[in-house]
Amino acid sequence: MKESVADVSRLPIAYCTLLAEFDIDTGSCLRARYPLKSSPVSGEIITGEGNTLSGMGRSEEEIAQEEEEQQQQQAFELDESYCASHMLPDGAEKQVVSRTVFIVNRPKPVMIERVPIYYFTAVAAAASSPNKTDVNTGDISLLSSESHFKWIRDTKVDNTFLHDELQFIKTTRELFLRKKGSVKIESIALKQPQMLLLSSTLPHSINNFVQQLQVKLLQNEVEVVERGSPLRIDETSLSRVSKPLNSHHSGYSFAIIRTDTNYYGFLVQSTYLERFNSLMNVFSTASEEEKEEKKEEKVTSHSTNYVVPPLYGLCAVVTRKDASVRRGGISKSVAILGPKLVWLEPFFPLLVETALQCCDVKGKTEEAVEKQTALLRRCFDSVAFAKVPLREGLSKVKDFLEMEVIRLSTRSPKTSHILYTTSPFGTSHSIHIPVLPESYDFTFSRYGLERMVEICGSSFWFVVMAIILEKRIVVLSRQGLPNDVCEAVLSLGLIGDLLDPHFTTTKVFPYTSVNGFLHFSNIPGYIVGTLNPIFETQQAWWDVLCDLDNKTVIVSPEGWNGIINNNNNNNSNNSNNNNKASNLSVDDVQFFKDIINKVYRMKALGESLCEQHTAVRLMIEEYIGLMIMIGDEANEIKRHELSHIIQNIFLAPNITRIRVRAQSEYMIQDMPENFLLLGEDPFLLFSVATLRRASSCDEVELLQALHFLLDCVQTCKEVLLLLRRMPRALDGLNPLAAQLLHPSLQVRSTALELLRRLEVMQVGRDAIAAMNTFMYMVYEEASKKM
């Protein structure tokens, strides 16, 4: 959980309620909204029964926060036609009650053009070097010939062979140099860059660097052959290069760029030269007025005091038969908009009751609209008042991480929900609101991740890789409910959230139809759900099609070539690859087998659908984390410390190819920062993964993993970090306790010391108690002997 408790506490549960209905003359339309744009801001608070309480008796801080929330509720505009069309999905009139979800106030996705480069700086080679004015006058030959200057890599970077990136943000037309390192990633803004030289003739020091790079790659290849493991080097942007024999060759080009008085040298692989030239041309041709205009837009968009986050709309769609109307029935939808879907979901029964109440109000007159607005107000007030007990629950939470660990790693009876009772229309509703506002806590009634695994079969691997590679995914159901496609899309969106916390709010469209095409067509890597069969025939709209009715996954030829890339391109022409596991490698099939076996085992043990969904999500989390993090260049220095089993799985050629493709996508660029928890070492993940595969590791590898974990767990925060990566759904601490049965005394004693260290916190003791009975007995027996 990246958000702080203070940040979450300031969020209101709901921003507004909407009422939409189908008009036979005009189609779907929005009939009413509450609060209205002109509603006054006051210090009053409304109870769940609609009673008004005076602001007296509450602190000034509470009143100020109340006023801020009400200001936020007025600070955004709604596209009424968009809301109405998504509140009343196709075929809604055929269902008595159905549920759908949509998202508004979406942030615009950041469009970044990236070029991998090596960045160099010019330093004086001798005391007799000329002054800077000699270069400023345009004599660039001094820099290119290195008669007085020498180009060097950044000495602050631990591994000089890690490539950097030149990034051009299309929306703001800003150019950044992104310097990578094992410690941190630094971005430098390049203002008004001017290219002074671009040549395939390399300066002497640059040519020497290229030769060293080739030697480094050859050493890695020899190392791989000696160890007998798959290719360990990451086939990133500058790894597939020809060996330079002299300073003039076709493998690289060298560019010298000036920004104000600073000079930068960029080594560019010829493969990316065209993209580099295009990027520089686009930036140089942009007028200064256009750049200033973009900057002003950026400042203006962040200048408001009340920034409204992306809002989820939870809808209850009801249909009531009525012979007095031309269609023979009335279909109305009530939606409530809020920043956290998990906070809104428990109120669905209240939305249903509100929609039924609105069905009793007929006509389009001003009086009818006022009555329906009054009903929306009673619904909204009931939801909004729940913020009081929710805020009290949040005030008792010190850290979301500890609450998440309690939920995932223990069997603690401590509840993570608050009970709220309301009765705005006479019927009492007992509502359990989760305190932890994580999107994965959403209640999936039919299509959680465990169900998607069963539907997709072995092709589930394609779906996961398509999300990582930002392919376009359409989820289709011709016969199901809107709720089915909404849940399927939201569950797949959780996979994207592992890499990008804003994935769902920017790229996920739980329900849409043909009229929503313009809203998502320009979004890269979107996931949309639909009930319209036209999407199946429009193959240009998707790379992967998940058919919920037929339980198949169809991959388009373009999507197939983007996900699967064999060296000989044997599969490039195979477009009819529905559920064909024979097209997958052994490692890919094993990934699916591990997940499906876990689901079936949990079903046999009678675990709930929620627990099964959580287990699948956590298995995917670990798999993606290891796949991307192990291939991260910053971790290359320590790759020799990885166990053979981890290397064989996650440095295999097929995974390497996927990783290479993924690293050119936006989601992966900030993956370590987005994926890791604050203060977490990536090797904690690797060590935990080694423990889970201890049967395939030798004693040295086990001791290495155990000693690293022992060094990591020094504070209470570090205990929580370890427990978070060893949740009950993935066997909890059982793999660690199993080492107490290892033949090696040193392994047994190290494992016992680590378990004892976890007991410093109550949550650690609860996690140990949550181990299976046999392992807990082993631990107790070992504690007595050692």
C-alpha positions in Angstrom: 0.0 0.0 0.0 1.7 3.2 -1.2 -0.8 5.7 0.2 -0.5 6.9 3.7 -3.2 6.7 6.3 -3.4 10.5 6.4 -3.9 10.8 2.6 -6.7 8.2 2.6 -8.4 9.7 5.6 -8.9 13.0 3.7 -10.8 11.3 0.9 -14.6 11.3 1.0 -16.4 8.0 0.4 -18.6 9.5 -2.4 -18.6 12.6 -4.6 -22.1 12.4 -6.0 -25.0 10.1 -7.0 -26.5 9.9 -10.5 -29.8 8.7 -11.9 -30.1 7.5 -15.5 -33.0 6.0 -17.4 -33.7 4.8 -20.9 -36.0 7.1 -22.9 -37.5 5.5 -26.0 -37.2 8.9 -27.8 -33.8 10.0 -26.8 -32.1 6.8 -25.6 -30.0 6.7 -22.4 -30.0 10.0 -20.5 -29.1 11.4 -17.2 -32.2 12.5 -15.2 -30.9 13.7 -11.9 -27.7 14.3 -9.9 -27.0 15.0 -6.3 -25.2 17.1 -5.0 -26.1 19.8 -7.6 -23.3 22.0 -8.8 -24.9 25.0 -7.0 -25.4 23.2 -3.7 -24.0 25.4 -0.8 -21.1 24.5 1.4 -21.9 24.3 5.0 -20.6 23.0 8.3 -23.5 20.7 8.8 -23.4 16.9 8.6 -26.2 14.5 7.6 -27.0 11.3 9.5 -27.8 8.0 7.8 -31.5 8.7 8.5 -31.4 12.1 6.8 -31.3 14.2 10.0 -29.1 17.2 10.1 -26.6 17.7 12.9 -25.3 21.1 13.8 -21.6 21.9 13.2 -21.4 22.7 16.9 -19.5 20.2 19.0 -17.1 19.4 16.2 -13.6 20.7 15.9 -12.6 23.3 13.4 -10.4 20.8 11.7 -13.3 18.5 11.2 -15.5 21.3 9.8 -12.7 22.5 7.5 -12.2 19.0 6.2 -16.0 18.7 5.6 -16.0 21.9 3.7 -13.0 20.7 1.6 -14.8 17.5 0.7 -17.9 19.5 -0.4 -15.7 21.8 -2.5 -14.2 18.7 -4.1 -17.6 17.5 -5.0 -18.2 20.6 -7.0 -14.7 20.7 -8.6 -15.2 18.3 -11.5 -17.4 18.2 -14.6 -19.2 15.0 -15.8 -19.8 14.0 -19.4 -23.5 13.2 -18.9 -23.9 11.2 -22.1 -20.9 9.1 -21.3 -22.2 8.4 -17.8 -25.7 7.6 -19.0 -24.6 5.1 -21.7 -22.4 3.2 -19.2 -25.0 3.2 -16.5 -27.5 1.5 -18.8 -25.6 -1.3 -20.6 -26.8 -3.3 -23.5 -29.6 -5.7 -22.6 -30.1 -4.1 -19.2 -33.9 -4.2 -19.8 -33.7 -8.0 -19.8 -32.4 -8.2 -16.2 -34.3 -7.5 -13.0 -31.2 -6.3 -11.2 -27.7 -6.0 -12.5 -24.5 -4.3 -11.6 -21.9 -2.4 -13.6 -18.9 -0.2 -13.1 -17.4 2.7 -15.0 -14.6 5.2 -14.3 -14.6 9.0 -14.8 -12.2 11.8 -14.3 -9.4 9.7 -15.7 -5.9 11.1 -15.8 -4.4 11.3 -19.2 -1.8 8.5 -19.8 1.7 9.9 -20.0 3.0 9.3 -23.6 6.8 9.0 -23.5 9.1 8.3 -26.4 12.2 6.5 -25.2 15.6 6.0 -26.8 18.3 3.8 -25.0 21.6 5.6 -25.1 24.9 5.7 -23.2 25.6 9.1 -21.7 29.1 10.7 -21.6 30.4 14.0 -20.3 33.4 15.9 -21.7 36.4 16.6 -19.4 39.6 18.4 -20.1 42.3 16.0 -21.2 45.3 18.3 -20.4 46.2 21.5 -18.7 46.5 23.1 -22.1 42.9 22.6 -22.9 41.2 25.6 -24.6 38.7 27.6 -22.8 35.0 27.0 -23.3 34.5 29.9 -25.6 36.5 28.0 -28.3 33.7 25.4 -28.4 30.9 27.9 -28.0 31.9 29.6 -31.2 31.0 26.5 -33.1 34.3 24.6 -33.4 32.9 21.3 -32.4 35.9 19.4 -33.8 37.6 20.0 -30.5 35.1 17.7 -28.8 34.8 15.1 -31.6 38.5 14.7 -32.1 39.3 14.6 -28.4 42.5 16.7 -29.0 41.8 18.6 -25.8 38.7 16.9 -24.3 38.0 13.3 -23.3 34.5 11.7 -23.0 33.9 9.7 -19.8 31.0 7.9 -18.3 29.4 9.0 -15.0 31.7 7.9 -12.2 28.8 7.8 -9.8 27.2 4.8 -11.5 28.4 1.5 -10.1 28.0 -0.4 -13.4 29.1 1.8 -16.3 27.7 -0.7 -18.8 24.1 0.0 -17.8 22.5 2.1 -20.6 20.7 5.4 -19.9 17.6 6.7 -21.6 16.6 9.8 -23.5 12.9 10.5 -22.8 10.6 12.8 -24.7 7.3 13.5 -23.0 4.9 14.1 -25.9 2.2 15.9 -23.9 4.5 18.6 -22.4 7.2 18.4 -25.1 9.9 18.1 -22.4 13.2 16.2 -22.9 14.9 14.3 -20.1 18.1 12.4 -19.7 17.4 9.4 -17.4 20.6 8.1 -15.7 20.3 4.6 -14.4 22.3 3.1 -11.6 22.1 0.4 -8.9 21.4 3.0 -6.2 19.0 5.4 -7.8 17.6 6.7 -11.1 18.2 10.4 -11.8 16.4 12.5 -14.4 18.0 15.6 -15.9 15.9 18.1 -17.8 17.5 19.1 -21.2 16.4 22.6 -22.0 16.6 23.8 -25.6 19.0 21.1 -26.9 20.8 21.6 -30.1 22.5 18.7 -32.0 25.9 19.7 -33.1 27.2 16.5 -34.4 25.9 13.0 -35.4 28.5 10.7 -36.8 29.3 7.0 -37.1 33.0 7.8 -36.5 33.5 7.4 -32.8 36.0 9.4 -30.7 38.8 7.3 -29.4 37.6 7.0 -25.8 34.0 6.1 -27.0 35.5 3.4 -29.3 37.4 2.0 -26.3 34.2 1.9 -24.3 32.4 0.0 -27.0 35.2 -2.6 -27.1 35.0 -3.0 -23.3 31.3 -3.5 -23.6 31.8 -6.3 -26.2 34.3 -8.0 -23.9 31.9 -7.7 -21.0 29.2 -9.4 -23.1 31.5 -12.2 -24.3 32.6 -12.8 -20.7 28.9 -13.2 -19.7 28.4 -15.7 -22.5 31.4 -17.8 -21.4 30.1 -17.7 -17.8 26.8 -19.0 -19.0 28.3 -21.9 -20.8 30.5 -22.9 -17.9 27.5 -22.9 -15.5 25.3 -24.7 -17.9 22.4 -22.3 -17.4 20.3 -20.4 -19.9 21.5 -17.1 -21.3 22.0 -14.8 -18.3 22.6 -11.5 -20.0 19.5 -9.4 -20.6 19.0 -8.7 -24.3 18.4 -5.1 -23.7 18.7 -2.3 -26.1 22.5 -2.1 -26.6 23.4 -5.8 -26.1 23.0 -7.0 -29.6 25.7 -5.0 -31.3 28.5 -5.8 -33.7 32.0 -6.0 -32.4 33.9 -2.7 -33.3 37.1 -3.2 -35.1 37.9 0.5 -35.6 36.5 3.9 -34.9 34.2 3.8 -38.0 31.6 1.1 -38.1 27.8 0.7 -38.6 27.1 -0.6 -35.1 26.9 2.8 -33.4 26.7 6.5 -33.9 27.9 9.3 -31.6 25.9 12.5 -31.1 27.1 15.7 -29.4 24.3 17.9 -28.0 24.5 21.3 -26.4 22.0 22.7 -23.9 22.9 26.3 -23.0 26.6 25.9 -22.0 26.5 22.2 -21.2 27.7 19.5 -23.7 26.4 15.9 -23.7 27.7 12.9 -25.6 25.3 10.2 -26.6 26.3 6.8 -27.9 23.4 5.4 -29.9 23.0 2.0 -31.4 22.2 2.1 -35.1 19.0 0.2 -34.4 17.6 3.2 -32.6 19.2 5.9 -34.7 16.1 6.6 -36.7 14.1 7.0 -33.5 16.8 9.2 -32.0 16.8 11.5 -35.1 13.0 11.7 -35.1 12.9 12.6 -31.4 15.5 15.4 -31.8 13.7 16.8 -34.9 10.3 16.8 -33.2 11.8 18.7 -30.2 13.8 21.2 -32.3 10.9 22.0 -34.6 8.5 22.7 -31.8 8.0 26.5 -31.4 8.9 28.2 -28.2 5.3 29.5 -28.0 4.1 25.9 -28.2 6.4 24.7 -25.4 5.5 27.6 -23.2 1.8 26.9 -23.8 2.2 23.3 -22.8 4.0 24.3 -19.6 1.2 26.8 -18.8 -1.3 24.0 -19.3 0.7 21.8 -16.9 0.8 24.5 -14.2 -2.8 25.4 -14.6 -4.0 21.8 -14.3 -2.3 21.6 -10.9 -3.1 25.0 -9.6 -6.5 24.2 -8.1 -6.7 23.7 -4.4 -9.2 20.8 -4.8 -7.8 18.1 -7.0 -10.4 15.4 -7.7 -8.9 11.9 -8.1 -10.2 9.4 -10.7 -13.7 8.3 -9.6 -15.3 4.9 -9.9 -19.0 4.7 -10.6 -20.8 1.7 -9.1 -24.3 1.3 -10.7 -27.4 -0.6 -9.7 -29.5 -1.2 -12.8 -33.1 -2.3 -12.1 -36.0 -3.1 -14.5 -39.6 -3.1 -13.4 -42.5 -4.3 -15.7 -45.1 -1.6 -16.3 -47.8 -2.0 -18.9 -48.5 1.8 -18.8 -45.2 2.6 -20.7 -44.5 1.9 -24.3 -41.6 -0.5 -23.8 -43.6 -2.5 -21.3 -41.1 -1.8 -18.5 -39.0 0.8 -16.8 -35.2 0.6 -16.6 -33.4 2.9 -14.2 -29.8 3.0 -13.0 -28.5 4.7 -9.8 -24.7 5.2 -9.6 -22.6 6.5 -6.8 -19.1 8.0 -7.6 -16.2 7.8 -5.3 -12.4 7.4 -5.3 -12.3 3.9 -3.8 -14.4 1.1 -5.4 -14.0 -1.1 -2.4 -15.7 1.5 -0.2 -18.6 1.8 -2.6 -19.2 -1.9 -3.3 -20.8 -2.7 0.1 -23.5 0.0 -0.6 -24.8 -1.9 -3.7 -28.0 -3.1 -1.9 -28.7 0.6 -0.9 -28.3 1.6 -4.6 -30.8 -1.1 -5.6 -33.3 0.2 -3.1 -32.8 3.7 -4.3 -33.3 2.7 -8.0 -36.5 0.9 -7.1 -37.8 4.0 -5.2 -37.0 6.0 -8.4 -39.1 3.6 -10.5 -42.1 4.6 -8.5 -41.7 8.2 -9.7 -43.0 8.5 -13.3 -42.8 11.3 -15.8 -40.3 13.8 -17.0 -41.8 16.9 -15.3 -39.8 19.2 -13.0 -41.7 17.9 -10.1 -40.7 14.3 -11.0 -37.1 15.3 -11.2 -37.2 17.0 -7.8 -38.7 13.9 -6.2 -36.0 11.7 -7.7 -33.3 14.2 -6.7 -34.6 14.0 -3.2 -34.3 10.2 -3.3 -30.7 10.5 -4.5 -29.9 12.9 -1.7 -31.1 10.4 0.9 -29.0 7.8 -0.7 -25.9 10.0 -0.9 -26.3 11.3 2.7 -26.4 7.7 4.0 -23.2 6.9 2.1 -21.4 10.1 3.0 -22.2 9.8 6.7 -20.3 6.4 6.8 -17.2 8.5 6.6 -17.5 9.3 10.3 -17.1 5.7 11.6 -14.6 4.9 8.7 -12.5 7.9 9.7 -12.5 6.6 13.3 -11.4 3.2 12.1 -8.6 4.8 10.0 -7.5 6.8 13.1 -6.6 3.5 14.8 -4.4 2.3 11.9 -0.8 3.2 12.3 0.4 1.7 9.1 -1.4 0.1 6.2 1.5 -2.4 5.7 0.9 -4.0 9.2 -2.8 -4.2 8.5 -2.1 -5.9 5.1 0.3 -8.4 6.7 -2.3 -9.2 9.4 -4.8 -9.9 6.7 -2.5 -11.9 4.4 -0.1 -13.7 6.7 -2.1 -14.6 9.8 -5.4 -16.0 11.0 -5.8 -13.1 13.4 -9.5 -12.5 14.4 -8.8 -8.8 14.1 -11.3 -7.4 11.6 -10.3 -5.0 8.8 -13.9 -3.8 8.3 -16.2 -1.4 10.1 -19.9 -2.1 10.6 -22.2 0.7 9.6 -26.0 0.6 9.7 -28.3 2.9 7.8 -32.0 3.0 6.8 -32.8 5.9 4.5 -35.9 4.3 3.1 -37.1 2.3 6.1 -35.2 -1.0 5.4 -32.2 -1.4 7.6 -28.9 -2.1 5.8 -25.9 -3.5 7.8 -22.8 -2.6 5.7 -19.3 -3.9 6.2 -16.8 -1.3 4.9 -13.2 -2.4 4.4 -10.7 -0.1 6.2 -7.9 -1.1 3.8 -8.9 0.7 0.5 -7.0 -1.7 -1.8 -8.7 -2.5 -5.1 -8.0 -6.2 -4.7 -10.4 -6.2 -1.8 -13.3 -5.7 -4.2 -15.9 -8.6 -3.8 -15.8 -10.6 -7.0 -19.1 -12.6 -7.1 -18.3 -14.6 -10.2 -15.2 -13.6 -12.1 -12.2 -13.2 -9.9 -8.8 -14.2 -11.0 -9.4 -17.9 -10.0 -12.3 -18.0 -12.4 -10.3 -16.3 -15.2 -7.7 -19.1 -14.8 -10.3 -21.7 -15.4 -11.8 -19.9 -18.3 -8.6 -19.1 -20.1 -6.9 -22.5 -19.4 -3.3 -22.6 -20.5 -3.8 -19.4 -22.5 -4.0 -17.5 -19.2 -0.3 -17.1 -19.7 -1.0 -15.2 -22.9 -3.3 -12.8 -21.1 -0.8 -12.1 -18.4 2.0 -11.4 -20.9 -0.4 -9.3 -23.0 -1.0 -7.0 -20.0 2.7 -6.7 -19.3 3.4 -5.9 -23.0 0.6 -3.4 -23.1 -1.4 -5.3 -25.7 -5.1 -4.5 -26.3 -7.5 -6.9 -24.5 -11.2 -7.2 -25.0 -13.4 -9.3 -22.7 -16.6 -10.4 -24.4 -19.8 -12.0 -23.1 -22.8 -12.2 -25.4 -25.1 -14.0 -23.0 -23.9 -12.9 -19.6 -24.6 -10.0 -17.3 -22.8 -6.6 -17.4 -21.4 -7.5 -14.0 -19.7 -10.5 -15.6 -17.5 -8.5 -18.0 -17.0 -5.8 -15.4 -15.6 -8.3 -12.9 -13.5 -10.1 -15.4 -11.9 -6.8 -16.6 -11.4 -5.5 -13.1 -9.7 -8.7 -12.0 -7.3 -8.5 -15.0 -6.7 -4.9 -14.1 -5.3 -6.0 -10.8 -2.4 -7.6 -12.7 -1.6 -4.3 -14.4 -1.8 -2.6 -11.0 1.2 -4.7 -9.9 3.4 -2.8 -12.3 1.6 0.6 -12.5 -0.6 1.7 -9.6 -2.6 3.9 -12.0 -3.2 1.1 -14.5 -6.9 0.6 -13.7 -7.8 4.3 -13.7 -6.0 5.0 -17.0 -6.4 1.8 -19.1 -9.3 -0.3 -17.7 -12.8 0.1 -19.0 -15.0 -2.4 -17.1 -17.9 -2.0 -19.5 -18.2 -0.3 -22.8 -19.9 -0.5 -26.1 -19.4 0.7 -29.7 -20.3 4.3 -28.7 -17.4 4.3 -26.3 -14.8 3.4 -28.8 -13.4 7.0 -29.1 -12.9 7.0 -25.3 -10.5 4.1 -25.2 -9.1 3.6 -28.8 -6.1 5.9 -28.2 -5.2 4.4 -24.9 -2.2 2.0 -25.2 -2.7 -1.4 -23.7 -6.3 -1.0 -22.8 -8.6 -3.7 -21.3 -12.3 -3.3 -22.1 -15.3 -5.4 -21.3 -18.4 -5.5 -23.6 -21.6 -7.4 -24.3 -21.6 -6.3 -28.0 -20.6 -9.1 -30.4 -19.4 -6.5 -32.9 -16.1 -6.4 -31.0 -15.4 -10.0 -32.0 -15.6 -9.2 -35.8 -13.5 -5.9 -35.4 -10.1 -7.6 -35.1 -8.4 -4.3 -35.5 -9.7 -3.3 -32.1 -7.9 -6.0 -30.1 -4.8 -8.1 -29.8 -6.3 -10.6 -27.3 -10.0 -11.5 -27.1 -11.3 -13.4 -24.0 -14.6 -15.1 -24.8 -16.3 -15.8 -21.4 -19.1 -17.7 -23.0 -17.0 -20.2 -25.0 -14.1 -20.1 -22.5 -11.5 -19.4 -25.1 -8.7 -16.9 -25.7 -8.1 -15.7 -29.3 -4.8 -14.0 -30.0 -4.7 -11.9 -33.2 -1.7 -12.4 -35.6 -0.3 -9.1 -34.5 -0.8 -9.9 -30.8 0.7 -13.3 -31.3 3.9 -12.0 -32.9 4.1 -9.4 -30.1 3.9 -12.0 -27.3 5.7 -15.0 -28.8 9.0 -14.4 -30.6 11.0 -17.5 -31.4 14.4 -17.1 -32.9 13.2 -18.8 -36.1 9.8 -17.2 -36.1 8.2 -20.6 -36.4 5.0 -19.5 -34.8 4.7 -16.1 -36.5 2.0 -17.3 -38.9 -0.1 -19.2 -36.3 -3.2 -17.1 -35.7 -5.6 -19.8 -34.7 -4.0 -20.5 -31.4 -6.9 -20.8 -29.1 -5.9 -22.6 -25.9 -3.1 -24.5 -27.6 -0.6 -25.2 -24.9 1.7 -26.9 -27.4 2.7 -23.4 -28.6 4.1 -22.6 -25.1 7.5 -23.5 -23.7 7.9 -25.9 -20.8 8.4 -22.9 -18.4 5.3 -21.2 -19.6 3.2 -24.3 -19.2 4.6 -24.8 -15.7 3.6 -21.3 -14.8 0.0 -22.2 -15.7 0.2 -25.6 -14.0 1.4 -24.1 -10.7 -1.5 -21.7 -10.6 -4.3 -24.1 -11.7 -3.0 -26.8 -9.2 -3.1 -24.2 -6.5 -6.7 -23.3 -7.3 -7.8 -26.9 -7.4 -6.1 -27.7 -4.2 -7.7 -24.8 -2.4 -11.1 -25.8 -3.8 -10.6 -29.3 -2.4 -9.8 -27.8 1.0 -13.0 -25.8 0.9 -11.3 -22.4 0.7 -13.5 -19.4 -0.2 -13.5 -17.8 -3.7 -12.0 -14.8 -2.1 -9.0 -16.8 -0.8 -8.6 -18.5 -4.1 -8.6 -15.1 -5.9 -6.0 -13.8 -3.5 -3.7 -16.8 -4.0 -3.8 -16.4 -7.8 -3.0 -12.7 -7.5 -0.1 -13.2 -5.1 1.3 -16.0 -7.3 1.2 -13.7 -10.3 2.7 -10.9 -8.2 5.7 -13.0 -7.4 6.1 -14.3 -10.9 6.0 -10.9 -12.5 8.2 -9.4 -9.8 10.9 -12.1 -10.2 10.7 -12.0 -14.0 11.2 -8.3 -14.3 13.4 -7.6 -11.3 15.9 -10.3 -12.0 16.3 -9.0 -15.5 16.7 -5.4 -14.2 20.2 -4.2 -15.2 20.8 -2.7 -11.8 20.7 -6.2 -10.3 23.1 -7.7 -12.9 26.1 -7.3 -10.6 24.6 -9.8 -8.1 23.0 -12.2 -10.5 25.7 -14.8 -9.7 24.2 -14.9 -6.2 20.9 -16.3 -7.5 20.2 -20.0 -7.0 20.4 -22.2 -10.1 16.6 -22.9 -10.0 15.8 -19.2 -10.1 18.2 -18.6 -12.9 16.9 -21.6 -14.9 13.3 -20.3 -14.6 13.5 -16.5 -14.9 16.6 -16.2 -17.1 15.4 -18.7 -19.6 15.5 -17.5 -23.3 11.7 -17.2 -23.6 11.4 -15.1 -20.4 14.4 -13.0 -21.6 12.6 -12.2 -24.8 9.5 -11.2 -23.0 11.5 -9.1 -20.7 13.3 -7.3 -23.5 10.0 -6.4 -25.1 8.5 -5.3 -21.8 11.3 -3.0 -21.0 10.4 -0.8 -24.0 7.0 -0.3 -22.5 6.0 2.5 -20.2 4.7 0.3 -17.3 8.1 -1.5 -16.8 10.2 1.7 -16.7 9.3 2.5 -13.1 8.6 -1.1 -12.1 11.2 -1.4 -9.2 9.9 1.8 -7.6 6.2 0.8 -8.1 6.6 -2.8 -7.2 8.8 -2.7 -4.2 7.6 -1.5 -0.8 9.3 1.4 0.9 12.7 0.2 2.2 12.4 -3.2 0.6 15.5 -4.8 -1.0 14.8 -6.7 -4.3 17.0 -9.6 -3.1 14.4 -10.2 -0.3 12.1 -11.4 -3.1 14.8 -13.6 -4.6 15.6 -15.1 -1.3 12.0 -15.9 -0.4 11.5 -17.5 -3.9 14.6 -19.6 -3.3 13.1 -20.9 0.0 9.9 -21.8 -1.8 12.0 -23.9 -4.1 14.4 -25.3 -1.5 14.1 -28.9 -2.7 15.9 -27.9 -5.9 18.6 -25.9 -4.1 21.9 -27.0 -2.6 23.1 -26.2 0.9 25.2 -23.2 -0.2 22.3 -21.6 -2.0 20.0 -22.2 1.0 22.4 -20.7 3.4 23.0 -17.7 1.2 19.2 -17.0 1.1 18.8 -17.6 4.8 21.7 -15.4 5.8 20.5 -12.6 3.5 17.0 -12.7 5.2 18.6 -12.8 8.6 20.6 -9.7 7.7 17.4 -8.0 6.4 15.2 -8.6 9.4 16.7 -6.2 12.0 13.7 -4.0 12.7 10.0 -4.3 13.1 9.5 -2.7 9.7 11.7 -5.3 8.1 9.8 -8.1 9.9 6.6 -6.8 8.2 8.4 -6.6 4.8 9.4 -10.3 5.1 6.0 -11.4 6.2 4.3 -9.5 3.4 6.3 -11.6 0.9 5.4 -14.8 2.7 1.6 -14.7 2.8 -0.6 -17.7 4.0 -2.0 -18.1 0.4 1.6 -19.0 -0.7 2.2 -21.4 2.2 3.2 -18.6 4.6 6.2 -19.5 6.8 6.0 -23.2 6.1 8.9 -23.2 3.6 11.1 -21.5 6.2 10.0 -23.9 9.0 10.7 -26.8 6.6 14.4 -26.0 6.7 14.4 -27.1 10.4 14.3 -30.6 8.9 17.3 -30.0 6.7 20.3 -32.4 7.1 22.7 -29.5 7.6 23.0 -28.2 11.2 24.0 -24.8 9.9 20.8 -24.5 7.8 18.6 -25.7 10.7 20.2 -23.2 13.1 20.0 -20.3 10.7 16.3 -21.0 9.9 15.5 -21.3 13.6 17.2 -18.0 14.4 15.2 -16.3 11.7 11.9 -17.7 13.0 12.8 -16.5 16.5 13.6 -13.1 15.2 10.1 -12.9 13.7 8.6 -13.4 17.2 9.6 -9.9 18.3 6.2 -8.7 16.9 2.8 -10.0 17.7 2.1 -10.2 14.0 5.1 -12.4 13.6 4.0 -14.7 16.4 0.5 -14.9 14.7 2.2 -15.8 11.4 4.1 -18.6 13.0 0.9 -19.9 14.7 -0.7 -19.8 11.2 1.7 -22.5 9.9 0.3 -25.9 9.3 0.1 -28.2 12.3 3.0 -30.3 11.3 5.4 -27.4 10.7 4.3 -25.7 13.9 5.2 -28.9 15.9 8.5 -29.1 14.1 9.2 -25.5 15.1 8.2 -26.1 18.8 10.4 -29.2 19.0 13.4 -27.4 17.4 13.0 -24.5 19.8 13.3 -26.9 22.8 16.4 -28.6 21.4 18.4 -25.7 20.1 
